[in-house]
Amino acid sequence: MGRLRRLAAGDLDEPSLVDELYLLLLGRPPADAERKAALGAFSKPEATRETALEDLFWALLNTPEFVLNH
């Protein structure tokens, strides 16, 4: 089972999942505006915890911050 699936299946609440993914990919916690925007992935129609994390993962992976710094 991959890391995202383990996170999705775990006990963390959605804000903690967002924090965990930011720390994993960018090495820092999200700013308040980033956290708010990221939490929107969980409220999309038909979104599951796993699909929301996958969407957020790919969004962060494609940010200039990740591309230029990591």
Order of alpha helices (4+ residues) and beta strands (2+ residues): alpha-alpha-alpha-alpha-alpha
